[in-house]
Amino acid sequence: MTEIFLDSLVSADPAAVAPAAAPQVLVHASVARKADVVVPIRSLGENHRGRIARHLKALDAHDRYYRFGFAANDAQIDRYVNGLDFERDEIFGIYNRNLVLIAVAHLAYAPDTGANPSAEFGVSVLPQARGRHYGARLFERAAMHARNVGVSKLYVHVLSENTAMLKIASHAGAMFVRDGAETEGYLTLAPATLNSHLTELVNEQLAQVNYQFKVQARQMRHTISSLQSAWRGSDRAEKSE
């Protein structure tokens, strides 16, 4: 897995992840991904809680089953979102041009503070946004942040039938152990470098700029739409006189 989205700004580090050996390994793959394309991924905070809830509620029962391990209903999603701790964990999201969250990732840190800190990754992508590798991009973003704060292992706990998530993690170099209907994967993260810190900083700044641009563009569209409606109303009033 490379550690950068903008090759022209910071050189890629092909040794960003060094998978460790593990017993009962079922899948082990390290596949170089295609040419980098900028995907604005921004950190989400308290003020995004409502949008996160709307994103998760837009998933159907099958997608909720994959995301949570059970077909969570709206009330259960509300409890999950209300329980998000933005001070402790990291939430990342991808917005479309209409400021709809089309993909969300949760990087949850393990409660222990031992010598080998770990975190768990979870992701969801709306159906209309699939096929664009957003899940993989979010995994990369979360892995980069995790290594930059000293996490040594990034875990994914998924249903064994969730081939999309298994593919994302395996392409990053994760190791897997299957336990019946569930599969646990982990990615051993390399120590942070100056390059990884700079890359994350650049990516976050670009995402913030992109978000503000989308906000301004939406406001402009609303203004134009209001003016057009007023003009149409004026035209109709003149014709009726």
VOPAGU-2260 file (C-alpha; in pm, 1 decimal, decimal comma):
REM VOPAGU-2260
SITE   aa  ch    i         X         Y         Z
SITE  MET   A    0       0,0       0,0       0,0
SITE  THR   A    1     135,7     341,0     -86,2
SITE  GLU   A    2      87,6     614,9     164,2
SITE  ILE   A    3       6,1     906,6     -61,5
SITE  PHE   A    4    -272,0    1038,8    -281,9
SITE  LEU   A    5     -68,0    1315,0    -451,0
SITE  ASP   A    6     246,4    1173,3    -604,6
SITE  SER   A    7     336,9    1512,4    -747,0
SITE  LEU   A    8     351,7    1670,2    -399,2
SITE  VAL   A    9     511,6    1401,4    -182,6
SITE  SER   A   10     689,1    1088,9    -299,3
SITE  ALA   A   11     517,1     756,0    -231,3
SITE  ASP   A   12     651,9     511,4      23,4
SITE  PRO   A   13     603,9     155,5    -111,7
SITE  ALA   A   14     717,4      10,4     220,4
SITE  ALA   A   15     451,5     189,8     422,9
SITE  VAL   A   16     308,4    -140,1     545,8
SITE  ALA   A   17     507,2    -446,2     642,5
SITE  PRO   A   18     267,6    -737,5     712,3
SITE  ALA   A   19     370,3    -976,3     987,7
SITE  ALA   A   20     337,3   -1352,9     972,4
SITE  ALA   A   21      44,4   -1510,5    1157,2
SITE  PRO   A   22     -92,1   -1861,7    1213,4
SITE  GLN   A   23    -391,6   -1988,9    1017,7
SITE  VAL   A   24    -348,3   -1731,3     748,2
SITE  LEU   A   25    -624,1   -1765,5     492,1
SITE  VAL   A   26    -555,8   -1466,5     272,0
SITE  HIS   A   27    -238,9   -1270,2     214,5
SITE  ALA   A   28    -209,6   -1030,1     -76,7
SITE  SER   A   29     -21,9    -710,5    -141,7
SITE  VAL   A   30    -136,4    -560,6    -466,5
SITE  ALA   A   31     -13,7    -228,0    -599,2
SITE  ARG   A   32    -309,6      -6,2    -660,2
SITE  LYS   A   33    -371,0     190,7    -974,7
SITE  ALA   A   34    -249,3     540,9   -1048,5
SITE  ASP   A   35    -339,6     783,1    -772,1
SITE  VAL   A   36    -648,3     997,4    -808,1
SITE  VAL   A   37    -725,2    1271,3    -559,4
SITE  VAL   A   38   -1021,7    1178,6    -338,4
SITE  PRO   A   39   -1102,5    1450,8     -82,2
SITE  ILE   A   40   -1139,8    1272,4     251,4
SITE  ARG   A   41   -1195,2    1494,8     551,3
SITE  SER   A   42   -1203,3    1434,5     922,5
SITE  LEU   A   43   -1554,2    1463,5    1065,1
SITE  GLY   A   44   -1645,2    1623,5    1394,2
SITE  GLU   A   45   -1938,9    1677,7    1626,0
SITE  ASN   A   46   -2116,1    1904,4    1378,8
SITE  HIS   A   47   -2133,0    1618,2    1126,8
SITE  ARG   A   48   -2317,7    1379,1    1359,5
SITE  GLY   A   49   -2657,5    1432,6    1192,8
SITE  ARG   A   50   -2515,9    1374,3     845,2
SITE  ILE   A   51   -2345,0    1054,8     960,7
SITE  ALA   A   52   -2680,4     929,6    1090,9
SITE  ARG   A   53   -2851,9    1013,5     762,0
SITE  HIS   A   54   -2577,5     834,7     571,8
SITE  LEU   A   55   -2614,3     514,9     773,6
SITE  LYS   A   56   -2994,4     523,6     758,8
SITE  ALA   A   57   -2971,8     545,4     379,5
SITE  LEU   A   58   -2821,4     194,5     378,5
SITE  ASP   A   59   -3061,8     -93,6     320,9
SITE  ALA   A   60   -3091,7    -390,3     557,7
SITE  HIS   A   61   -2827,9    -593,1     371,0
SITE  ASP   A   62   -2572,0    -311,3     383,5
SITE  ARG   A   63   -2645,6    -245,0     749,9
SITE  TYR   A   64   -2588,4    -614,8     816,3
SITE  TYR   A   65   -2245,4    -593,3     654,7
SITE  ARG   A   66   -2155,5    -270,6     834,3
SITE  PHE   A   67   -2261,6    -367,3    1186,6
SITE  GLY   A   68   -2278,8    -746,6    1175,0
SITE  PHE   A   69   -2658,2    -727,1    1212,5
SITE  ALA   A   70   -2940,9    -548,6    1030,2
SITE  ALA   A   71   -2943,5    -242,8    1257,2
SITE  ASN   A   72   -3269,2     -49,2    1266,3
SITE  ASP   A   73   -3288,9     330,7    1275,0
SITE  ALA   A   74   -3305,5     344,8    1653,9
SITE  GLN   A   75   -2992,5     132,2    1683,7
SITE  ILE   A   76   -2814,6     353,4    1431,6
SITE  ASP   A   77   -2912,4     660,6    1634,6
SITE  ARG   A   78   -2764,5     502,0    1947,3
SITE  TYR   A   79   -2444,0     420,3    1759,6
SITE  VAL   A   80   -2410,2     772,8    1618,7
SITE  ASN   A   81   -2497,7     937,9    1951,1
SITE  GLY   A   82   -2226,2     725,9    2112,9
SITE  LEU   A   83   -1950,9     833,6    1874,2
SITE  ASP   A   84   -1665,0     990,7    2066,6
SITE  PHE   A   85   -1500,9    1241,7    1834,2
SITE  GLU   A   86   -1237,6    1322,7    2096,7
SITE  ARG   A   87   -1120,6     961,5    2121,1
SITE  ASP   A   88   -1182,1     807,2    1778,3
SITE  GLU   A   89   -1146,7     934,4    1423,2
SITE  ILE   A   90   -1431,6     955,0    1172,8
SITE  PHE   A   91   -1355,4    1018,9     805,3
SITE  GLY   A   92   -1599,3    1099,2     527,3
SITE  ILE   A   93   -1634,9    1167,3     157,0
SITE  TYR   A   94   -1892,0    1427,0      48,0
SITE  ASN   A   95   -2042,2    1459,5    -298,4
SITE  ARG   A   96   -2111,2    1792,7    -469,0
SITE  ASN   A   97   -2443,9    1825,1    -285,1
SITE  LEU   A   98   -2274,3    1780,3      54,1
SITE  VAL   A   99   -2422,3    1435,0     101,7
SITE  LEU   A  100   -2196,8    1192,3     288,2
SITE  ILE   A  101   -2153,9     909,0      40,9
SITE  ALA   A  102   -1888,1     717,7     236,7
SITE  VAL   A  103   -1794,5     710,0     606,3
SITE  ALA   A  104   -1518,8     531,2     797,4
SITE  HIS   A  105   -1479,7     486,2    1172,7
SITE  LEU   A  106   -1133,2     436,3    1320,1
SITE  ALA   A  107   -1193,3     315,8    1676,0
SITE  TYR   A  108    -896,7     292,0    1908,7
SITE  ALA   A  109    -866,7      -4,5    2142,9
SITE  PRO   A  110    -916,0      88,7    2510,2
SITE  ASP   A  111    -584,6     -63,2    2622,4
SITE  THR   A  112    -273,6     155,1    2639,1
SITE  GLY   A  113     -12,8    -120,1    2610,8
SITE  ALA   A  114     311,0    -124,1    2415,0
SITE  ASN   A  115     130,7    -226,9    2095,1
SITE  PRO   A  116    -169,0       4,4    2052,7
SITE  SER   A  117    -431,3    -103,1    1800,8
SITE  ALA   A  118    -742,2      27,7    1630,6
SITE  GLU   A  119   -1040,3    -114,4    1442,8
SITE  PHE   A  120   -1169,8       3,3    1106,8
SITE  GLY   A  121   -1529,5       8,0     983,4
SITE  VAL   A  122   -1664,1     158,3     660,8
SITE  SER   A  123   -1985,8     211,7     467,0
SITE  VAL   A  124   -2043,7     341,9     114,2
SITE  LEU   A  125   -2380,1     436,2     -35,9
SITE  PRO   A  126   -2486,6     214,8    -330,3
SITE  GLN   A  127   -2474,0     497,1    -584,6
SITE  ALA   A  128   -2111,2     570,5    -495,5
SITE  ARG   A  129   -1971,8     219,9    -524,6
SITE  GLY   A  130   -1723,8     104,8    -784,2
SITE  ARG   A  131   -1502,7     411,2    -727,3
SITE  HIS   A  132   -1272,3     252,7    -465,4
SITE  TYR   A  133   -1393,1     486,4    -191,2
SITE  GLY   A  134   -1376,4     208,7      67,0
SITE  ALA   A  135   -1012,2     142,4     -20,6
SITE  ARG   A  136    -929,0     511,5      -9,0
SITE  LEU   A  137   -1084,8     544,4     334,2
SITE  PHE   A  138    -891,7     239,8     453,7
SITE  GLU   A  139    -568,1     400,2     334,0
SITE  ARG   A  140    -657,9     729,1     499,7
SITE  ALA   A  141    -739,6     558,9     829,3
SITE  ALA   A  142    -422,7     347,2     816,7
SITE  MET   A  143    -210,6     654,9     756,5
SITE  HIS   A  144    -365,4     841,3    1049,0
SITE  ALA   A  145    -335,1     535,3    1273,1
SITE  ARG   A  146      36,9     494,4    1205,7
SITE  ASN   A  147      91,1     867,9    1257,6
SITE  VAL   A  148     -52,4     848,4    1610,0
SITE  GLY   A  149     149,7     540,6    1700,5
SITE  VAL   A  150     -92,7     255,2    1627,8
SITE  SER   A  151      92,1     -62,8    1535,2
SITE  LYS   A  152    -197,4    -282,1    1418,6
SITE  LEU   A  153    -517,0    -198,4    1235,5
SITE  TYR   A  154    -794,9    -457,3    1266,8
SITE  VAL   A  155   -1106,1    -530,5    1065,6
SITE  HIS   A  156   -1379,7    -758,9    1196,7
SITE  VAL   A  157   -1610,8    -854,7     911,6
SITE  LEU   A  158   -1856,8   -1120,4     809,4
SITE  SER   A  159   -1681,0   -1385,6     601,6
SITE  GLU   A  160   -1926,0   -1322,0     318,2
SITE  ASN   A  161   -1831,8    -953,9     301,3
SITE  THR   A  162   -1594,9   -1002,4      10,0
SITE  ALA   A  163   -1570,8    -630,5     -68,4
SITE  MET   A  164   -1419,7    -545,1     270,7
SITE  LEU   A  165   -1195,8    -852,0     263,5
SITE  LYS   A  166   -1065,7    -745,6     -76,6
SITE  ILE   A  167    -991,1    -392,0      43,9
SITE  ALA   A  168    -792,7    -514,0     343,2
SITE  SER   A  169    -614,2    -792,6     157,5
SITE  HIS   A  170    -500,3    -557,0    -117,0
SITE  ALA   A  171    -346,9    -341,2     156,0
SITE  GLY   A  172    -150,9    -640,9     279,7
SITE  ALA   A  173    -369,4    -753,9     570,9
SITE  MET   A  174    -353,0   -1101,3     721,6
SITE  PHE   A  175    -675,3   -1291,5     795,6
SITE  VAL   A  176    -797,8   -1559,5    1031,7
SITE  ARG   A  177   -1143,5   -1704,1     969,6
SITE  ASP   A  178   -1366,1   -1805,5    1257,0
SITE  GLY   A  179   -1687,3   -1946,8    1116,4
SITE  ALA   A  180   -1916,5   -1673,0     987,8
SITE  GLU   A  181   -1670,0   -1401,1    1085,1
SITE  THR   A  182   -1321,0   -1312,7     971,4
SITE  GLU   A  183   -1065,5   -1102,8    1154,8
SITE  GLY   A  184    -796,3    -925,8     961,8
SITE  TYR   A  185    -508,3    -713,9    1078,6
SITE  LEU   A  186    -258,6    -489,5     912,2
SITE  THR   A  187      77,9    -429,0    1075,4
SITE  LEU   A  188     161,0     -61,2    1036,4
SITE  ALA   A  189     508,7      78,6     988,7
SITE  PRO   A  190     626,4     353,8    1222,3
SITE  ALA   A  191     533,7     707,2    1123,7
SITE  THR   A  192     773,3     910,9     914,0
SITE  LEU   A  193     803,7    1275,7     825,9
SITE  ASN   A  194     663,7    1181,5     485,1
SITE  SER   A  195     354,7    1016,0     634,6
SITE  HIS   A  196     286,2    1317,7     859,2
SITE  LEU   A  197     327,0    1563,7     571,6
SITE  THR   A  198     109,5    1352,2     344,5
SITE  GLU   A  199    -173,7    1341,8     597,7
SITE  LEU   A  200    -146,6    1716,5     654,3
SITE  VAL   A  201    -164,7    1789,6     280,8
SITE  ASN   A  202    -457,2    1550,6     229,6
SITE  GLU   A  203    -656,0    1701,8     516,3
SITE  GLN   A  204    -596,8    2057,0     397,0
SITE  LEU   A  205    -701,6    1969,1      43,3
SITE  ALA   A  206   -1016,4    1801,1     176,6
SITE  GLN   A  207   -1104,4    2108,9     382,3
SITE  VAL   A  208   -1059,7    2336,4      80,5
SITE  ASN   A  209   -1267,0    2101,0    -134,5
SITE  TYR   A  210   -1544,5    2097,4     126,6
SITE  GLN   A  211   -1557,3    2477,0     146,3
SITE  PHE   A  212   -1567,9    2495,2    -232,3
SITE  LYS   A  213   -1866,4    2259,3    -235,2
SITE  VAL   A  214   -2039,4    2470,7      29,6
SITE  GLN   A  215   -1991,8    2785,7    -177,3
SITE  ALA   A  216   -2097,1    2611,2    -498,4
SITE  ARG   A  217   -2417,3    2486,8    -334,3
SITE  GLN   A  218   -2495,2    2834,7    -205,5
SITE  MET   A  219   -2441,4    2972,5    -554,3
SITE  ARG   A  220   -2674,5    2712,4    -704,0
SITE  HIS   A  221   -2942,2    2799,0    -449,6
SITE  THR   A  222   -2902,2    3170,5    -522,3
SITE  ILE   A  223   -2930,7    3116,8    -897,8
SITE  SER   A  224   -3233,1    2890,8    -848,5
SITE  SER   A  225   -3403,5    3156,3    -632,0
SITE  LEU   A  226   -3335,9    3428,1    -890,2
SITE  GLN   A  227   -3469,3    3209,0   -1170,2
SITE  SER   A  228   -3785,9    3139,3    -971,3
SITE  ALA   A  229   -3832,9    3511,1    -906,8
SITE  TRP   A  230   -3785,3    3591,6   -1275,5
SITE  ARG   A  231   -4035,4    3326,0   -1378,9
SITE  GLY   A  232   -4284,3    3460,9   -1128,9
SITE  SER   A  233   -4233,6    3813,8   -1259,6
SITE  ASP   A  234   -4283,2    3699,6   -1618,7
SITE  ARG   A  235   -4606,5    3522,7   -1529,6
SITE  ALA   A  236   -4734,7    3831,7   -1347,7
SITE  GLU   A  237   -4658,3    4054,4   -1646,9
SITE  LYS   A  238   -4830,6    3817,4   -1890,8
SITE  SER   A  239   -5143,1    3803,7   -1674,7
SITE  GLU   A  240   -5182,5    4180,5   -1672,5
